[in-house]
Amino acid sequence: MEKNVGIIYGTETGNTEHIAGLIKQEWGPEQVEVHNVAGMELAIFEKFDILILGVPSWYDGQVQDDWDEMLEDLSSVDLKDRAVALYGLGDQQDWGLYFIDAVGALADKVLEGGAKLIGEWPVEGYDFIESQAINKNGNFYGLAIDEDWQSELSEGRVKKWVMQLKKELQDLQILEVA
Ligand SMILES: Cc1cc2nc3c(=O)[nH]c(=O)nc-3n(C[C@H](O)[C@H](O)[C@H](O)COP(=O)(O)O)c2cc1C
């Protein structure tokens, strides 16, 4: 049986929403539902086998406002052993000290909840100074997207990441091998 995928994003200027659309297209739109986290009911988190959470960083690495409001409540969602992937929007040049920091905050939260975090992503190909979104392997916790300076790379990055996610989910036996 096909697994259902939920993409939940927050956004200020639409970039993270745009990338949600690309991920949905790439995955296969019929298996994916997209939700804006703003004012979203908590129950939505529980609807999906696989969650993809998209968050932009704002003002010195802070979690975008709508996600920030949701973070505390997220503790009451059962994420135990659930496959969760993160993607973050940021600006490596003007905000290079805080590049996609919000992904780190979300990663802490979902790992605390016992989720299986999938989709870590190499830091190569980005030019930033510091990031709170780097895991113990030296990779980003999830896909990094920079629409401000590298928008021409976004589609290719999404394509590659979705392929990687499907492979990881097959290895975890969450998705069947096609
Ligand atoms: C005032 C301002 C503050 C920002 N702060 C950060 C930041 O701390 N870290 C980062 O990586 N990007 C930062 N950015 C870049 C945004 O995250 C980036 O433009 C992103 O694509 C916005 O996504 P959204 O349209 O979904 O909100 C900032 C942008 C602005 C205009």
The ligand as a Tripos MOL2 file, in Angstrom:
@<TRIPOS>MOLECULE
LIG
   31    33     1     0     0
SMALL
NO_CHARGES

@<TRIPOS>ATOM
      1 C1         14.8690   40.1880    8.0610 C.3       1 LIG1
      2 C2         15.3080   38.8230    7.6020 C.ar      1 LIG1
      3 C3         15.8920   37.9710    8.5080 C.ar      1 LIG1
      4 C4         16.3790   36.7090    8.1020 C.ar      1 LIG1
      5 N1         17.0440   35.9010    8.9850 N.ar      1 LIG1
      6 C5         17.6140   34.7550    8.5480 C.ar      1 LIG1
      7 C6         18.4020   33.9310    9.4160 C.ar      1 LIG1
      8 O1         18.6040   34.2410   10.5920 O.2       1 LIG1
      9 N2         18.9430   32.7950    8.9190 N.ar      1 LIG1
     10 C7         18.7670   32.4000    7.6170 C.ar      1 LIG1
     11 O2         19.3000   31.3710    7.2130 O.2       1 LIG1
     12 N3         17.9880   33.1450    6.7760 N.ar      1 LIG1
     13 C8         17.4330   34.3060    7.2130 C.ar      1 LIG1
     14 N4         16.6640   35.0590    6.3570 N.ar      1 LIG1
     15 C9         16.3950   34.5700    4.9850 C.3       1 LIG1
     16 C10        15.0390   33.8730    4.8640 C.3       1 LIG1
     17 O3         14.9790   32.7330    5.6880 O.3       1 LIG1
     18 C11        14.8220   33.4620    3.4220 C.3       1 LIG1
     19 O4         14.6190   34.5980    2.6360 O.3       1 LIG1
     20 C12        13.7090   32.4740    3.2130 C.3       1 LIG1
     21 O5         13.7030   32.0450    1.8850 O.3       1 LIG1
     22 C13        12.3490   33.0290    3.6000 C.3       1 LIG1
     23 O6         11.4130   31.9940    3.4950 O.3       1 LIG1
     24 P1          9.8410   32.2630    3.5790 P.3       1 LIG1
     25 O7          9.4830   33.1320    2.3990 O.co2     1 LIG1
     26 O8          9.2120   30.9280    3.4840 O.co2     1 LIG1
     27 O9          9.5610   32.9250    4.8950 O.co2     1 LIG1
     28 C14        16.1930   36.3050    6.7560 C.ar      1 LIG1
     29 C15        15.5600   37.1820    5.8600 C.ar      1 LIG1
     30 C16        15.1410   38.4280    6.2620 C.ar      1 LIG1
     31 C17        14.5080   39.3430    5.2520 C.3       1 LIG1
@<TRIPOS>BOND
     1     1     2 1
     2     2     3 ar
     3     2    30 ar
     4     3     4 ar
     5     4     5 ar
     6     4    28 ar
     7     5     6 ar
     8     6     7 ar
     9     6    13 1
    10     7     8 2
    11     7     9 ar
    12     9    10 ar
    13    10    11 2
    14    10    12 ar
    15    12    13 ar
    16    13    14 ar
    17    14    15 1
    18    14    28 ar
    19    15    16 1
    20    16    17 1
    21    16    18 1
    22    18    19 1
    23    18    20 1
    24    20    21 1
    25    20    22 1
    26    22    23 1
    27    23    24 1
    28    24    25 2
    29    24    26 1
    30    24    27 1
    31    28    29 ar
    32    29    30 ar
    33    30    31 1
@<TRIPOS>SUBSTRUCTURE
     1 LIG1         1 GROUP 0 **** ****
